[in-house]
Structures are given as C-alpha cells and as structure tokens.
Amino acid sequence: MEELFATPGAPWQRLSPNYRSMRRLTSVIGIGVVFLAGALIAGLAAGLWWLAGVIIVVGAAILVARWIVVGRNWASWGYLEREEDLYITNGVLFRTMVTVPYGRMQLVEVRSTPLQRAYGLATVQLVTASASTDAAIPGLLPEEAARLRDRLSELGEARASGL
C-alpha cells in the first residue's frame, strides 16, 4: 500500500512549523471554551460540581488527543514540484495524494486569513480544469507561497500554450 504514495525524485517540501502552532492554538481555545463553559454551567447553574470536574477531565483528555493529532497531521502534509506536475499529499488515517498537471491549472491563488497572517502563513489554492483536482497547500511562509504561485503560474501558462 505504501507504494501508492511513494514518488521518486526530490524530497517533499513540508509546511511551516507555525502552521502546527496555529492549529494547536485554535484547538486549545475551541476545546477550552466549550468544556469550561460546560463545567461552569454544570457547577454554577446545576450545583453539580462533581460533574464539572468530570467535564474538565474529559476536555483535558480530548485536548491532549487533539494536540497529538494536529502534530501528526501537520507532519503528513507535503508537496513535490516535478517537471510536468505537482504532487500534494496529506492525511494520517485517510491518506490523499493529488497530482496536479501544470497544463491543467487555470488559477493559482494565495490567500491568508487574519489568524494566518498573525502566524506569518499563507495558503496556495490551485484551481484546475476539473473541480475534482482542485487542491490547496496551507501553512506556507508568505515568501514560499509567492514563489510557488509565480512558478506554478509560469509553468501553467507554458504548458497550456504548448511550449
């Protein structure tokens, strides 16, 4: 099964470690808010302080699991620029590898949310002739995202014009 995801050639490019940090922060905030609110409601409104303690322990366990999953997911992302196409892979449990031929690219877009900008990150979005092969590479440093956008746009134009 591993041979499905093996590719010869140069090493895979990886996402910035800042992406892992950003995803972990959003997990801590999201899980923390939900479980602390639940614990406060159980404790203050219902007077069930033992239940509030259980909710906090469950929230902490979920947070630890999420912390590990985010790290493994971050490590699974990669992209490989080849002569005729771009490979993008990700996923731990459900692995995915997308091959995007340069000649099929119609649009290469760089975008960045406010949170991504705070972490110095950007996402490269690829739009192709087939909607099923659209792909995105999140968690890139802005310089790498701009370099990749320019290179992919140039290669896409050259391949589309038959050069």
DSSP file (Angstrom, degrees, kcal/mol; ACC not computed):
  #  RESIDUE AA STRUCTURE BP1 BP2  ACC     N-H-->O    O-->H-N    N-H-->O    O-->H-N    TCO  KAPPA ALPHA  PHI   PSI    X-CA   Y-CA   Z-CA
    1    1 A M    >         0   0    0      0, 0.0     3,-1.6     0, 0.0     4,-0.4   0.000 360.0 360.0 360.0 -34.7    0.0    0.0    0.0
    2    2 A E  G >   +     0   0    0      1,-0.3     3,-1.4     2,-0.2     4,-0.4   0.804 360.0  68.6 -60.5 -29.0    2.9    2.4    0.7
    3    3 A E  G >  S+     0   0    0      1,-0.3     3,-0.5     2,-0.2    -1,-0.3   0.741  87.1  67.9 -65.3 -20.3    3.9    2.2   -2.9
    4    4 A L  G <  S+     0   0    0     -3,-1.6    -1,-0.3     1,-0.2    -2,-0.2   0.837 109.5  35.1 -62.4 -31.3    0.7    4.1   -3.8
    5    5 A F  G <  S+     0   0    0     -3,-1.4     2,-0.4    -4,-0.4    -1,-0.2   0.318  94.1 107.6-108.2   6.2    2.2    7.2   -2.1
    6    6 A A    <   -     0   0    0     -3,-0.5    -3,-0.0    -4,-0.4     0, 0.0  -0.693  44.1-177.8 -87.1 136.7    5.8    6.7   -3.0
    7    7 A T        -     0   0    0     -2,-0.4     2,-0.1     2,-0.1    -2,-0.0  -0.999  20.8-130.0-133.9 137.5    7.3    9.1   -5.6
    8    8 A P        +     0   0    0      0, 0.0     2,-0.3     0, 0.0     0, 0.0  -0.392  65.7  41.3 -76.7 160.9   10.8    9.1   -7.0
    9    9 A G  S    S+     0   0    0     -2,-0.1     3,-0.1    73,-0.0    -2,-0.1  -0.743  91.9  11.3 113.0-154.0   12.8   12.3   -7.1
   10   10 A A  S    S-     0   0    0     -2,-0.3     3,-0.1    71,-0.2    -3,-0.1  -0.076  83.0 -87.9 -63.4 160.9   13.5   15.2   -4.8
   11   11 A P        -     0   0    0      0, 0.0    -1,-0.1     0, 0.0     2,-0.1  -0.361  49.7 -96.7 -70.3 152.7   12.4   15.3   -1.2
   12   12 A W        -     0   0    0     68,-0.1     2,-0.3    -3,-0.1    68,-0.2  -0.394  32.3-125.2 -67.4 142.2    9.0   16.5   -0.3
   13   13 A Q  B     -A   79   0A   0     66,-3.2    66,-1.8    -2,-0.1     2,-0.2  -0.711  30.6-148.7 -84.6 141.9    8.6   20.1    0.8
   14   14 A R        -     0   0    0     -2,-0.3    64,-0.2    64,-0.2    61,-0.1  -0.679  14.8 -99.3-112.6 165.1    6.9   20.5    4.2
   15   15 A L        -     0   0    0     62,-0.4   125,-0.2    59,-0.4   124,-0.1  -0.352  48.7 -88.9 -76.8 161.4    4.6   23.0    5.8
   16   16 A S    >>  -     0   0    0    123,-2.8     3,-1.6     1,-0.1     4,-0.7  -0.433  27.7-126.5 -68.1 142.1    5.9   25.7    8.2
   17   17 A P  H 3> S+     0   0    0      0, 0.0     4,-1.9     0, 0.0     5,-0.1   0.744 108.0  72.9 -60.3 -21.6    6.0   24.7   11.9
   18   18 A N  H 3> S+     0   0    0      1,-0.2     4,-2.6     2,-0.2     5,-0.2   0.822  89.3  59.5 -61.3 -30.0    4.0   27.8   12.5
   19   19 A Y  H <> S+     0   0    0     -3,-1.6     4,-2.4   120,-0.3    -1,-0.2   0.918 104.3  48.5 -65.2 -43.1    1.0   26.0   10.9
   20   20 A R  H  X S+     0   0    0     -4,-0.7     4,-2.2     2,-0.2    -2,-0.2   0.918 112.3  49.6 -61.5 -43.8    1.2   23.3   13.6
   21   21 A S  H  X S+     0   0    0     -4,-1.9     4,-2.3     2,-0.2    -2,-0.2   0.908 110.7  49.8 -62.3 -43.0    1.4   26.0   16.3
   22   22 A M  H  X S+     0   0    0     -4,-2.6     4,-2.3     1,-0.2    -2,-0.2   0.926 111.6  47.6 -63.0 -45.3   -1.6   27.9   14.9
   23   23 A R  H  X S+     0   0    0     -4,-2.4     4,-1.7     1,-0.2    -1,-0.2   0.875 111.6  51.0 -65.2 -36.8   -3.8   24.8   14.7
   24   24 A R  H  X S+     0   0    0     -4,-2.2     4,-2.5    -5,-0.2    -1,-0.2   0.901 109.1  51.2 -67.1 -39.5   -2.8   23.8   18.2
   25   25 A L  H  X S+     0   0    0     -4,-2.3     4,-2.6     1,-0.2     5,-0.2   0.933 109.5  49.2 -62.4 -45.7   -3.8   27.3   19.5
   26   26 A T  H  X S+     0   0    0     -4,-2.3     4,-2.6     1,-0.2     5,-0.2   0.858 111.4  51.1 -64.1 -33.0   -7.2   27.1   17.8
   27   27 A S  H  X S+     0   0    0     -4,-1.7     4,-2.8     2,-0.2     5,-0.5   0.929 109.9  48.6 -66.6 -45.4   -7.7   23.7   19.4
   28   28 A V  H  X S+     0   0    0     -4,-2.5     4,-2.1     1,-0.2     5,-0.2   0.924 116.1  43.7 -61.1 -44.8   -6.8   24.9   22.9
   29   29 A I  H  X S+     0   0    0     -4,-2.6     4,-2.6     2,-0.2     5,-0.2   0.957 117.7  43.8 -66.6 -50.0   -9.1   27.9   22.5
   30   30 A G  H  X S+     0   0    0     -4,-2.6     4,-2.0    -5,-0.2    -2,-0.2   0.946 120.2  39.0 -62.0 -51.3  -12.0   26.0   21.0
   31   31 A I  H  X S+     0   0    0     -4,-2.8     4,-2.5    -5,-0.2     5,-0.3   0.903 116.3  53.0 -67.4 -40.4  -11.9   23.0   23.3
   32   32 A G  H  X S+     0   0    0     -4,-2.1     4,-2.4    -5,-0.5     5,-0.3   0.926 110.1  46.7 -60.8 -46.0  -11.2   25.1   26.3
   33   33 A V  H  X S+     0   0    0     -4,-2.6     4,-2.3    -5,-0.2     5,-0.2   0.938 114.6  46.8 -62.5 -47.7  -14.1   27.4   25.7
   34   34 A V  H  X S+     0   0    0     -4,-2.0     4,-2.1    -5,-0.2    -2,-0.2   0.944 118.4  39.1 -62.3 -49.6  -16.6   24.6   25.1
   35   35 A F  H  X S+     0   0    0     -4,-2.5     4,-2.2     2,-0.2    -1,-0.2   0.843 115.8  50.6 -76.5 -32.0  -15.6   22.4   28.1
   36   36 A L  H  X S+     0   0    0     -4,-2.4     4,-2.7    -5,-0.3    -1,-0.2   0.905 111.3  49.5 -68.8 -39.4  -15.0   25.3   30.5
   37   37 A A  H  X S+     0   0    0     -4,-2.3     4,-2.5    -5,-0.3    -2,-0.2   0.925 111.9  48.8 -62.5 -43.2  -18.5   26.7   29.7
   38   38 A G  H  X S+     0   0    0     -4,-2.1     4,-2.4    -5,-0.2    -2,-0.2   0.904 112.0  48.6 -62.0 -41.5  -20.0   23.2   30.2
   39   39 A A  H  X S+     0   0    0     -4,-2.2     4,-2.6     2,-0.2     5,-0.2   0.905 111.8  48.9 -66.5 -41.4  -18.2   22.9   33.5
   40   40 A L  H  X>S+     0   0    0     -4,-2.7     4,-3.1     2,-0.2     5,-0.7   0.903 112.0  48.5 -65.3 -40.7  -19.4   26.3   34.7
   41   41 A I  I  X>S+     0   0    0     -4,-2.5     5,-1.4    -5,-0.2     4,-1.1   0.935 114.1  46.2 -63.9 -45.4  -22.9   25.6   33.7
   42   42 A A  I  <5S+     0   0    0     -4,-2.4     6,-2.5    -5,-0.2     4,-0.2   0.898 121.3  38.4 -63.7 -39.8  -22.9   22.3   35.5
   43   43 A G  I  X5S+     0   0    0     -4,-2.6     4,-0.6     4,-0.2     6,-0.2   0.953 126.5  29.5 -78.3 -50.9  -21.3   23.7   38.6
   44   44 A L  I  <5S+     0   0    0     -4,-3.1    -3,-0.2    -5,-0.2    -2,-0.1   0.935 128.3  35.2 -78.9 -47.6  -23.0   27.1   38.9
   45   45 A A  I  <<S+     0   0    0     -4,-1.1    -3,-0.2    -5,-0.7    -2,-0.1   0.912 133.3  24.5 -76.6 -42.4  -26.4   26.5   37.4
   46   46 A A  T  4<S-     0   0    0     -5,-1.4    -3,-0.2    -4,-0.2    -1,-0.2   0.606  94.0-130.3-100.4 -13.4  -27.0   23.0   38.5
   47   47 A G     <  +     0   0    0     -4,-0.6     2,-1.2    -6,-0.3    -4,-0.2   0.693  62.6 136.9  71.4  17.2  -24.7   22.8   41.5
   48   48 A L     >  +     0   0    0     -6,-2.5     4,-1.8     1,-0.2     3,-0.3  -0.644  17.9 163.8 -97.5  77.1  -23.2   19.6   40.3
   49   49 A W  H  > S+     0   0    0     -2,-1.2     4,-2.0     1,-0.2    -1,-0.2   0.821  73.3  58.4 -67.3 -31.0  -19.5   20.3   41.0
   50   50 A W  H  > S+     0   0    0      1,-0.2     4,-1.9     2,-0.2    -1,-0.2   0.901 106.8  48.9 -63.9 -38.6  -18.6   16.7   40.6
   51   51 A L  H  > S+     0   0    0     -3,-0.3     4,-2.6     2,-0.2    -2,-0.2   0.868 107.0  55.7 -67.6 -36.4  -20.0   16.8   37.0
   52   52 A A  H  X S+     0   0    0     -4,-1.8     4,-2.1     1,-0.2    -1,-0.2   0.906 107.4  49.9 -60.8 -41.1  -18.0   20.0   36.4
   53   53 A G  H  X S+     0   0    0     -4,-2.0     4,-2.2     2,-0.2    -2,-0.2   0.903 110.2  49.6 -63.4 -41.8  -14.8   18.1   37.4
   54   54 A V  H  X S+     0   0    0     -4,-1.9     4,-2.6     2,-0.2     5,-0.2   0.916 109.6  51.8 -62.8 -43.4  -15.7   15.3   35.1
   55   55 A I  H  X S+     0   0    0     -4,-2.6     4,-2.5     1,-0.2    -2,-0.2   0.902 110.1  49.0 -61.3 -41.5  -16.3   17.7   32.2
   56   56 A I  H  X S+     0   0    0     -4,-2.1     4,-2.4     2,-0.2    -1,-0.2   0.907 111.6  48.8 -66.0 -41.5  -12.9   19.3   32.8
   57   57 A V  H  X S+     0   0    0     -4,-2.2     4,-2.2     2,-0.2    -2,-0.2   0.917 112.8  47.6 -64.5 -43.0  -11.1   16.0   32.8
   58   58 A V  H  X S+     0   0    0     -4,-2.6     4,-2.5     2,-0.2    -2,-0.2   0.923 111.9  50.6 -63.5 -43.7  -12.8   14.9   29.6
   59   59 A G  H  X S+     0   0    0     -4,-2.5     4,-2.3    -5,-0.2    -2,-0.2   0.899 109.8  50.2 -60.2 -41.3  -12.0   18.2   28.0
   60   60 A A  H  X S+     0   0    0     -4,-2.4     4,-2.3     2,-0.2    -1,-0.2   0.895 110.5  49.9 -64.3 -39.9   -8.3   17.8   29.0
   61   61 A A  H  X S+     0   0    0     -4,-2.2     4,-2.2     2,-0.2    -2,-0.2   0.908 111.9  47.6 -65.3 -41.6   -8.2   14.3   27.6
   62   62 A I  H  X S+     0   0    0     -4,-2.5     4,-2.7     1,-0.2    -2,-0.2   0.891 110.6  52.9 -65.4 -38.8   -9.7   15.5   24.3
   63   63 A L  H  X S+     0   0    0     -4,-2.3     4,-2.4     2,-0.2    -2,-0.2   0.909 108.6  48.9 -64.3 -42.3   -7.3   18.4   24.2
   64   64 A V  H  X S+     0   0    0     -4,-2.3     4,-1.9     2,-0.2    -2,-0.2   0.928 113.0  47.9 -62.5 -44.7   -4.3   16.0   24.7
   65   65 A A  H  X S+     0   0    0     -4,-2.2     4,-2.5     1,-0.2    -2,-0.2   0.919 112.4  49.0 -62.2 -42.7   -5.6   13.8   21.9
   66   66 A R  H  X S+     0   0    0     -4,-2.7     4,-2.8     1,-0.2     5,-0.2   0.888 106.7  56.4 -63.9 -39.5   -6.1   16.8   19.6
   67   67 A W  H  X S+     0   0    0     -4,-2.4     4,-1.6     1,-0.2    -1,-0.2   0.913 111.1  43.8 -57.1 -45.0   -2.6   18.1   20.3
   68   68 A I  H  X S+     0   0    0     -4,-1.9     4,-2.3     2,-0.2    -2,-0.2   0.918 113.0  51.0 -68.0 -44.4   -1.2   14.8   19.1
   69   69 A V  H  X S+     0   0    0     -4,-2.5     4,-2.9     1,-0.2     5,-0.2   0.901 107.9  52.6 -62.0 -41.9   -3.4   14.5   16.1
   70   70 A V  H  X S+     0   0    0     -4,-2.8     4,-2.6     1,-0.2    -1,-0.2   0.915 109.9  49.3 -61.2 -42.4   -2.6   18.1   15.0
   71   71 A G  H  X S+     0   0    0     -4,-1.6     4,-1.9    -5,-0.2    -2,-0.2   0.913 113.7  44.9 -63.0 -43.4    1.2   17.2   15.2
   72   72 A R  H  X S+     0   0    0     -4,-2.3     4,-1.0     2,-0.2    -2,-0.2   0.892 113.6  50.1 -68.8 -38.9    0.7   14.0   13.1
   73   73 A N  H >X S+     0   0    0     -4,-2.9     4,-0.7    -5,-0.2     3,-0.6   0.923 109.1  51.7 -64.8 -43.4   -1.5   15.7   10.6
   74   74 A W  H >< S+     0   0    0     -4,-2.6     3,-1.0     1,-0.2   -59,-0.4   0.912 108.9  51.4 -57.9 -43.3    1.0   18.6   10.2
   75   75 A A  H 3< S+     0   0    0     -4,-1.9    -1,-0.2     1,-0.2    -2,-0.2   0.727 102.6  61.4 -68.3 -20.9    3.8   16.1    9.6
   76   76 A S  H << S+     0   0    0     -4,-1.0    -1,-0.2    -3,-0.6     2,-0.2   0.688  84.0  96.0 -80.5 -17.3    1.7   14.3    6.9
   77   77 A W    <<  +     0   0    0     -3,-1.0   -62,-0.4    -4,-0.7     2,-0.3  -0.499  47.0 141.7 -76.9 139.6    1.5   17.3    4.6
   78   78 A G  E     - B   0  89A   0     11,-2.0    11,-2.7    -2,-0.2     2,-0.3  -0.971  29.5-155.8-166.3 160.3    3.9   17.7    1.8
   79   79 A Y  E     -AB  13  88A   0    -66,-1.8   -66,-3.2    -2,-0.3     2,-0.4  -0.993   4.6-160.7-143.1 150.5    4.3   18.8   -1.8
   80   80 A L  E     - B   0  87A   0      7,-2.3     7,-2.6    -2,-0.3     2,-0.6  -0.981  10.3-147.5-136.6 119.2    6.7   17.9   -4.6
   81   81 A E  E     + B   0  86A   0     -2,-0.4     5,-0.2     5,-0.2     2,-0.2  -0.775  26.9 175.1 -88.1 121.8    7.3   20.0   -7.7
   82   82 A R        -     0   0    0      3,-2.5   -73,-0.0    -2,-0.6    -2,-0.0  -0.559  45.3 -91.4-115.9-176.2    8.2   17.8  -10.7
   83   83 A E  S    S+     0   0    0     -2,-0.2     3,-0.1     1,-0.2    -1,-0.0   0.902 119.7  15.1 -64.4 -43.0    8.8   18.6  -14.3
   84   84 A E  S    S+     0   0    0      1,-0.1    18,-2.0    18,-0.1    19,-0.4   0.565 128.4  16.1-110.4 -13.2    5.2   18.1  -15.5
   85   85 A D  E     - C   0 101A   0     16,-0.3    -3,-2.5    17,-0.1     2,-0.4  -0.944  62.4-117.3-156.1 171.8    3.1   18.2  -12.4
   86   86 A L  E     -BC  81 100A   0     14,-2.1    14,-3.0    -2,-0.3     2,-0.4  -0.976  23.0-152.4-119.6 128.6    2.8   19.0   -8.7
   87   87 A Y  E     -BC  80  99A   0     -7,-2.6    -7,-2.3    -2,-0.4     2,-0.4  -0.854  11.6-175.0-100.2 137.3    2.1   16.3   -6.1
   88   88 A I  E     +BC  79  98A   0     10,-2.4    10,-3.1    -2,-0.4     2,-0.4  -0.999   6.3 179.6-129.9 129.4    0.3   17.2   -2.8
   89   89 A T  E     +BC  78  97A   0    -11,-2.7   -11,-2.0    -2,-0.4     2,-0.3  -0.956   9.9 146.6-130.3 149.5   -0.1   14.7   -0.1
   90   90 A N  E     + C   0  96A   0      6,-2.0     6,-2.7    -2,-0.4   -13,-0.1  -0.972  21.3  84.3-165.8 167.8   -1.7   14.8    3.4
   91   91 A G        -     0   0    0    -18,-0.4     4,-0.2    -2,-0.3     5,-0.1   0.138  37.9-150.3 107.2 141.1   -3.6   12.7    5.9
   92   92 A V  S    S+     0   0    0      2,-0.2     3,-0.3     3,-0.1   -19,-0.0   0.803  98.0  17.6-104.2 -61.0   -2.7   10.2    8.6
   93   93 A L  S    S+     0   0    0      1,-0.3     2,-0.7     2,-0.0    -2,-0.0   0.925 138.7  34.2 -79.5 -47.9   -5.6    7.8    8.8
   94   94 A F  S    S-     0   0    0      2,-0.0    -1,-0.3     0, 0.0     2,-0.2  -0.876  87.2-158.9-109.2  97.3   -7.1    8.7    5.4
   95   95 A R        -     0   0    0     -2,-0.7     2,-0.4    -3,-0.3    -4,-0.2  -0.506   8.4-170.0 -81.1 144.7   -4.1    9.4    3.1
   96   96 A T  E     -C   90   0A   0     -6,-2.7    -6,-2.0    -2,-0.2     2,-0.4  -0.997  11.6-174.7-134.2 137.3   -4.5   11.5    0.0
   97   97 A M  E     -C   89   0A   0     -2,-0.4     2,-0.5    -8,-0.2    -8,-0.2  -0.983   8.9-169.2-130.8 124.1   -2.2   12.2   -2.9
   98   98 A V  E     -C   88   0A   0    -10,-3.1   -10,-2.4    -2,-0.4     2,-0.6  -0.935   7.3-157.8-112.8 132.2   -3.3   14.7   -5.6
   99   99 A T  E     -C   87   0A   0     -2,-0.5   -12,-0.2   -12,-0.2    -2,-0.0  -0.952   8.2-169.1-108.8 121.2   -1.4   15.1   -8.8
  100  100 A V  E     -C   86   0A   0    -14,-3.0   -14,-2.1    -2,-0.6     2,-0.2  -0.916  14.4-143.4-113.8 107.3   -2.0   18.4  -10.5
  101  101 A P  E >   -C   85   0A   0      0, 0.0     3,-1.5     0, 0.0     4,-0.5  -0.488  14.8-132.7 -67.1 135.9   -0.6   18.7  -14.1
  102  102 A Y  G >  S+     0   0    0    -18,-2.0     3,-1.2     1,-0.3    58,-0.2   0.859 104.4  59.3 -58.8 -36.2    0.7   22.2  -14.7
  103  103 A G  G 3  S+     0   0    0    -19,-0.4    -1,-0.3     1,-0.2   -18,-0.1   0.687 101.7  54.6 -68.2 -17.7   -1.1   22.4  -18.0
  104  104 A R  G <  S+     0   0    0     -3,-1.5    25,-1.5    24,-0.0     2,-0.3   0.519  81.4 110.7 -92.8  -6.6   -4.5   21.9  -16.3
  105  105 A M  E <   +D  128   0B   0     -3,-1.2    23,-0.3    -4,-0.5     3,-0.1  -0.519  34.1 170.3 -73.5 131.6   -4.0   24.8  -13.9
  106  106 A Q  E     +     0   0B   0     21,-3.3     2,-0.3     1,-0.4    22,-0.2   0.681  67.0  14.5-108.0 -29.1   -6.3   27.7  -14.5
  107  107 A L  E     -D  127   0B   0     20,-1.9    20,-2.9     2,-0.0     2,-0.5  -0.990  52.2-165.2-151.9 135.9   -5.7   29.8  -11.4
  108  108 A V  E     -D  126   0B   0     -2,-0.3     2,-0.4    18,-0.2    18,-0.2  -0.984  22.2-176.4-123.1 118.8   -3.2   29.9   -8.6
  109  109 A E  E     -D  125   0B   0     16,-3.0    16,-3.5    -2,-0.5     2,-0.5  -0.913  18.0-155.4-121.7 140.4   -4.3   32.0   -5.7
  110  110 A V  E     +D  124   0B   0     -2,-0.4     2,-0.3    14,-0.2    14,-0.2  -0.964  23.5 170.6-111.8 128.4   -2.5   33.0   -2.5
  111  111 A R  E     -D  123   0B   0     12,-2.6    12,-3.1    -2,-0.5     2,-0.3  -0.942  14.7-170.3-135.7 159.4   -4.8   33.8    0.5
  112  112 A S        -     0   0    0     -2,-0.3    10,-0.1    10,-0.2    -2,-0.0  -0.934  13.2-145.0-153.3 123.4   -4.2   34.5    4.2
  113  113 A T     >  -     0   0    0     -2,-0.3     4,-2.7     1,-0.1     5,-0.2  -0.351  38.3-101.4 -78.3 166.8   -6.8   34.8    7.0
  114  114 A P  H  > S+     0   0    0      0, 0.0     4,-1.9     0, 0.0     5,-0.1   0.895 125.4  49.3 -57.1 -39.6   -6.1   37.2    9.9
  115  115 A L  H  > S+     0   0    0      2,-0.2     4,-1.3     1,-0.2     5,-0.1   0.912 110.5  50.1 -66.6 -41.2   -5.0   34.3   12.1
  116  116 A Q  H  4>S+     0   0    0      1,-0.2     5,-2.7     2,-0.2     3,-0.4   0.917 109.4  51.5 -61.5 -42.7   -2.7   33.0    9.4
  117  117 A R  H ><5S+     0   0    0     -4,-2.7     3,-1.2     1,-0.2    -1,-0.2   0.882 104.6  56.8 -62.4 -37.4   -1.2   36.5    9.0
  118  118 A A  H 3<5S+     0   0    0     -4,-1.9    -1,-0.2     1,-0.3    -2,-0.2   0.828 112.8  41.7 -62.4 -30.5   -0.6   36.7   12.7
  119  119 A Y  T 3<5S-     0   0    0     -4,-1.3    -1,-0.3    -3,-0.4    -2,-0.2   0.374 118.8-111.7 -95.8   2.9    1.4   33.4   12.4
  120  120 A G  T < 5S+     0   0    0     -3,-1.2     2,-0.3    -4,-0.4    -3,-0.2   0.914  72.8 132.8  69.7  43.6    3.2   34.6    9.2
  121  121 A L      < -     0   0    0     -5,-2.7     2,-0.3    20,-0.2    -1,-0.2  -0.818  33.9-175.4-126.8 163.0    1.4   32.0    7.0
  122  122 A A  E     - E   0 140B   0     18,-2.0    18,-2.6    -2,-0.3     2,-0.4  -0.960  19.0-130.8-149.2 163.5   -0.5   31.8    3.7
  123  123 A T  E     -D  111   0B   0    -12,-3.1   -12,-2.6    -2,-0.3     2,-0.6  -0.968  10.9-146.8-120.0 135.3   -2.4   29.2    1.7
  124  124 A V  E     -DE 110 137B   0     13,-2.3    13,-2.7    -2,-0.4     2,-0.5  -0.914  16.5-163.2-100.6 121.5   -1.8   28.5   -2.0
  125  125 A Q  E     -DE 109 136B   0    -16,-3.5   -16,-3.0    -2,-0.6     2,-0.5  -0.914   0.9-158.9-108.0 127.6   -5.1   27.5   -3.7
  126  126 A L  E     -DE 108 135B   0      9,-3.6     9,-1.5    -2,-0.5     2,-0.5  -0.917   3.8-167.1-108.5 128.3   -4.9   25.7   -7.1
  127  127 A V  E     -D  107   0B   0    -20,-2.9   -21,-3.3    -2,-0.5   -20,-1.9  -0.968  14.1-177.2-114.6 128.0   -7.9   25.7   -9.5
  128  128 A T  E     -D  105   0B   0     -2,-0.5   -23,-0.2     2,-0.4     6,-0.1  -0.578  44.7 -94.6-116.8 178.8   -7.8   23.3  -12.4
  129  129 A A  S    S+     0   0    0    -25,-1.5     2,-0.5    -2,-0.2   -24,-0.1   0.764 115.4  55.5 -65.1 -25.0  -10.0   22.5  -15.4
  130  130 A S  S >  S-     0   0    0    -26,-0.2     3,-1.7     1,-0.1    -2,-0.4  -0.947  75.9-148.7-112.1 124.6  -11.5   19.7  -13.3
  131  131 A A  G >  S+     0   0    0     -2,-0.5     3,-1.1     1,-0.3    -1,-0.1   0.770  95.7  65.8 -61.8 -25.0  -13.1   20.7  -10.0
  132  132 A S  G 3  S+     0   0    0      1,-0.2    -1,-0.3    -3,-0.0    -3,-0.0   0.677 101.5  48.6 -73.5 -15.7  -12.1   17.2   -8.6
  133  133 A T  G <  S+     0   0    0     -3,-1.7    -1,-0.2     2,-0.1    -2,-0.2   0.308  77.6 125.6-106.9   9.3   -8.4   18.0   -8.8
  134  134 A D    <   -     0   0    0     -3,-1.1     2,-0.3    -4,-0.2    -7,-0.2  -0.407  40.5-179.4 -60.8 144.8   -8.5   21.5   -7.2
  135  135 A A  E     -E  126   0B   0     -9,-1.5    -9,-3.6    -2,-0.0     2,-0.3  -0.961  20.6-154.3-147.1 161.1   -6.0   21.5   -4.3
  136  136 A A  E     -E  125   0B   0     -2,-0.3   -11,-0.2   -11,-0.2   -13,-0.0  -0.988   6.8-155.8-138.2 148.0   -4.7   23.7   -1.6
  137  137 A I  E     -E  124   0B   0    -13,-2.7   -13,-2.3    -2,-0.3     3,-0.3  -0.931  23.7-170.7-122.3 103.8   -1.4   23.9    0.3
  138  138 A P  E     +     0   0B   0      0, 0.0   -15,-0.2     0, 0.0  -119,-0.1  -0.370  56.5  41.3 -86.3 170.0   -1.9   25.6    3.7
  139  139 A G  E    S+     0   0B   0      1,-0.2  -123,-2.8  -124,-0.1     2,-0.3   0.795  72.4 146.0  70.9  32.1    0.7   26.7    6.2
  140  140 A L  E     -E  122   0B   0    -18,-2.6   -18,-2.0    -3,-0.3    -1,-0.2  -0.753  54.5-109.6 -99.2 149.1    3.3   28.1    3.8
  141  141 A L     >  -     0   0    0     -2,-0.3     4,-2.6   -20,-0.2     3,-0.3  -0.494  35.8-113.6 -66.8 146.8    5.5   31.1    4.7
  142  142 A P  H  > S+     0   0    0      0, 0.0     4,-2.5     0, 0.0     5,-0.2   0.855 116.2  53.0 -55.2 -38.0    4.4   34.1    2.5
  143  143 A E  H  > S+     0   0    0      2,-0.2     4,-2.4     1,-0.2     5,-0.1   0.920 112.2  44.6 -64.0 -42.6    7.7   34.1    0.6
  144  144 A E  H  > S+     0   0    0     -3,-0.3     4,-2.8     2,-0.2     5,-0.2   0.884 112.4  52.4 -68.8 -38.6    7.3   30.4   -0.3
  145  145 A A  H  X S+     0   0    0     -4,-2.6     4,-2.6     2,-0.2    -2,-0.2   0.918 111.9  45.6 -62.9 -43.3    3.7   30.9   -1.2
  146  146 A A  H  X S+     0   0    0     -4,-2.5     4,-2.5    -5,-0.2    -2,-0.2   0.912 113.8  49.1 -66.5 -42.5    4.6   33.8   -3.5
  147  147 A R  H  X S+     0   0    0     -4,-2.4     4,-2.6     2,-0.2    -2,-0.2   0.932 113.8  46.0 -60.9 -46.4    7.4   31.8   -5.1
  148  148 A L  H  X S+     0   0    0     -4,-2.8     4,-2.9     2,-0.2     5,-0.3   0.905 111.9  51.6 -65.1 -42.3    5.2   28.8   -5.6
  149  149 A R  H  X S+     0   0    0     -4,-2.6     4,-2.4    -5,-0.2     5,-0.2   0.940 113.1  44.9 -57.9 -48.7    2.4   30.9   -7.0
  150  150 A D  H  X S+     0   0    0     -4,-2.5     4,-2.3     2,-0.2    -2,-0.2   0.918 115.8  46.2 -64.5 -44.0    4.8   32.6   -9.5
  151  151 A R  H  X S+     0   0    0     -4,-2.6     4,-2.7    -5,-0.2     5,-0.2   0.929 114.8  46.1 -66.1 -45.4    6.4   29.3  -10.5
  152  152 A L  H  X S+     0   0    0     -4,-2.9     4,-2.7     2,-0.2    -1,-0.2   0.887 112.8  50.4 -66.7 -38.1    3.1   27.4  -10.9
  153  153 A S  H  X S+     0   0    0     -4,-2.4     4,-2.4    -5,-0.3    -1,-0.2   0.928 112.5  47.3 -63.7 -44.5    1.5   30.2  -12.9
  154  154 A E  H  X S+     0   0    0     -4,-2.3     4,-2.2    -5,-0.2    -2,-0.2   0.929 115.3  44.4 -62.7 -46.5    4.5   30.4  -15.2
  155  155 A L  H  X S+     0   0    0     -4,-2.7     4,-2.6     1,-0.2     5,-0.2   0.889 112.4  52.9 -66.8 -38.5    4.6   26.6  -15.7
  156  156 A G  H  X S+     0   0    0     -4,-2.7     4,-2.4    -5,-0.2    -2,-0.2   0.909 110.6  46.7 -62.4 -42.7    0.8   26.5  -16.2
  157  157 A E  H  X S+     0   0    0     -4,-2.4     4,-1.7     2,-0.2     6,-0.2   0.907 113.2  49.2 -65.0 -42.3    0.9   29.2  -18.9
  158  158 A A  H  <>S+     0   0    0     -4,-2.2     5,-2.6    -5,-0.2     4,-0.3   0.917 114.8  43.7 -64.6 -43.0    3.8   27.5  -20.7
  159  159 A R  H ><5S+     0   0    0     -4,-2.6     3,-0.9     1,-0.2    -2,-0.2   0.884 111.9  53.1 -70.6 -37.8    2.1   24.1  -20.6
  160  160 A A  H 3<5S+     0   0    0     -4,-2.4    -1,-0.2     1,-0.3    -2,-0.2   0.830 109.6  48.5 -67.3 -31.0   -1.3   25.5  -21.7
  161  161 A S  T 3<5S-     0   0    0     -4,-1.7    -1,-0.3    -5,-0.2    -2,-0.2   0.470 118.8-112.2 -88.7  -0.4    0.3   27.2  -24.7
  162  162 A G  T < 5       0   0    0     -3,-0.9    -3,-0.2    -4,-0.3    -2,-0.1   0.664 360.0 360.0  85.5  16.8    2.1   24.0  -25.7
  163  163 A L      <       0   0    0     -5,-2.6    -4,-0.2    -6,-0.2    -5,-0.1   0.466 360.0 360.0 -82.9 360.0    5.6   25.2  -25.0
